[in-house]
Amino acid sequence: MAEINVVPYIDVMLVLLIIFMVTAPMLMQGVKVDLPEASAAPVENQDSEPLIVSVNASGELFLNLGNEEQVLALATIRDRVSKVMRTNPDKPVLIWGDEAVPYGQVVTVMVALQQAGAPSVGLVTENP
């Protein structure tokens, strides 16, 4: 009687699982910022990858489109987000604001993103 030996398939599956577990955290996009801690409900899972605007401790702005290490002006970010929102109006938009950045600067970025056509802008925090 011919039977399929599934042990090699299980081994391959476990190796792939480990590879995905190791590489998944490295795929996180954005600039390194110290996020503030807050207790909040997580956003529902969405199919499309969000646009992330990062504000580092010195107040420099970054966008996760193309070269994410390039410092951008607020007007440039508004223009680029506007173009993306015209093609995909349901794309989620998030802000990674460093906890050392003044609140007013984050609000200014939020207003610019809403002017660019983002229906809602989320703030990313870490659980305490």
PyMOL commands that set and color helices and strands:
alter all, ss='L'
color gray80, all
select helices_A, chain A and resi 7-27+74-87+103-115
alter helices_A, ss='H'
color red, helices_A
select strands_A, chain A and resi 51-55+61-63+93-97+121-123
alter strands_A, ss='S'
color yellow, strands_A
deselect
rebuild
show_as cartoon
